[in-house]
Amino acid sequence: MRPAPASSRGKSTLTPFFPALGEADALVTPHPLYFTLGLNAAERQECYRALFRERLPDAFIEARRSATNSSWVIGDDAFKRRIAKGAKRRAEPLPRGRPPARPADKRQLNLL
């Protein structure tokens, strides 16, 4: 990307916005749903910060990290099947280890 001409530097056509603290950020604009979080800026900021106060469980974070790093799909089985069908590839890893042994066919004659 080319730098902006000196005459236009510091002049942004974007509305400055940063939801958690209400600070200006020319790269971020509010989503329409953000305005439903409160009647005024202070209420919206407090409600937005509250969304992130609780720490996500480590297992939740690790599952997402592992799937992302391995390019696997995150979701329920029906979602994974739809993605696998559309992408024409597996959406999750195969089970680890050897497949279980099949039971012996009782119709087969044992000659030994």
N, C-alpha and C positions, 0 to 999 in steps of 0.2 A: 504494500500500500504506500502511496506517495504521501509525503507530509503536506499538510494544508499550507497554502500561501500565507506569508507573514501577515497580510492584511486581514485574514479571516481567523487567525488563531485566537482562541479564547472566546469566540462567538459560536455558540452551539444553537442549532435549531431544535434539538431535543430538549424535552422537559427534564431538568435534573431531578433525580429521585433515588432514594435508598430507603426501603421500607422499614427496617428494624429501628433505625435511629432518626429517620427523617432527614438524613444528610443528603446533600446533592451528589449525584453521580450521573454524568451525562450519558453513560452507556446503558442505564437501566431505566425503563419506563414502567409505570404501574400496570398490573393486570387488572382488568375490570372487576374481578372478584375481590381484589384487595380493598376496594372501596366499600364492600359489604361487611368488613370487619368492625366497623365503628362509625359513629356519626361525625367524628372530627379526627384530625390528624393524631392527636394524643391517644385517643381510644384505639385507632387502627394500629399504631405503633406498638402499644402495649399488648394487644391481642396477637399481633404478628410475632412478637418476642415470645409470648407464651406458647406458641406452636412448637418452639424449639427448646423449651426448658428441660423436658424429660429426656434423659439419655436413652438412646435406642439399645436394646439388649445386644450383648456381644455376639450371640449366635445369629441374630438377624443381620448384623453388619458383616460378619464373616461369610454368611451364605451369599450375600450380594457381592462381596468382594471376590469370592471364589468363582461365582458364575460369570462376573464381568471379566475377570482376568483370563478365564478359559473360553470365553465367547459362547456360554451356554445361556439358555433362556430362563428367566425368573418368572414363575407363575404357577397356577394350578395345572393339573394334568390335561384338562381340556384345552387350555390356552397353549400348552407346549405341543399338543397334537396339531392344533391349527397352524402354529408357526412352522413346525416340522414339515407339514404338508405343503404349505406355501413356499417354503425355502428349499424344499426337496433335499433336506438333510436332517440329521438327528438334532434335536433341540436340547438333549441332555446326555450325559455320558452313559455308556453301558455299565451294568453292574460290574464291580471288581471281582476278579477271581474266575475260576473255571465254572462253566455252567454245571448245574447239578446232573448227576448220572441218571440216565433214563432207566426205569425199572426193566428187568429182563422180560422179554416177550414170552409169555407162558405157552404160546402155541409152537414155539421152536423146539425141536427135538434135540435133547442133549445126548450126543453120541459118545461122550467120554465117560 
